């Protein structure tokens, strides 16, 4: 007999388990029905199963025959897998590098003078926060990502860690040092500067919480020269 009830709970219930096909909790029949009973529907193989209401424990609403044990509920999706799908949907990008001196023809910094570094395109995908969701089998995980820190590899063996976006340099700042993200070179040269953005992604769903991490990076080049003293010619 078909068992149809409303408001099914997608969990186990005592020793019974949920059957999506029959829309009730089922377990092997407790009564030993003879195979001559119509409930066997003329079959001599297979088995009988009791069908219980999902919202009133212990209330049986029928018994039915099945050749094989009815399938149980679909397995729950892995929440971390959904969290990684949500993270992928964030399209996290390395920030565009803001740096003074710039990586442009004719732009040269000087040994011992301040170098300023900053995020030139702050936004959801380059700094955060950004929130995305991923779903499967009726369950949803929500993930929120944000940059935890920037690590600037200055190309001279020095790494500078900044927990802010940095401050953009403007000409009115003169020879002052960056208030939050800067460096000074001690020798001339062309240096490859690489910034790595470290992201933390917090997620929650299916009764669980967790944290994922990832990083993205971008590089540029700066040229550092040395100031030359000008000697006056003697008459």
Secondary structure as UniProt FT lines:
FT   TURN            14..15
FT   STRAND          16..19
FT   TURN            20..23
FT   STRAND          24..28
FT   TURN            35..36
FT   HELIX           38..40
FT   TURN            41..42
FT   STRAND          47..52
FT   TURN            57..58
FT   STRAND          60..66
FT   HELIX           79..89
FT   STRAND          97..100
FT   TURN            105..106
FT   STRAND          109..110
FT   TURN            111..112
FT   STRAND          114..119
FT   TURN            124..127
FT   STRAND          128..136
FT   TURN            137..138
FT   STRAND          139..153
FT   STRAND          159..162
FT   HELIX           171..173
FT   TURN            174..175
FT   STRAND          182..184
FT   STRAND          189..205
FT   TURN            206..207
FT   STRAND          208..225
//
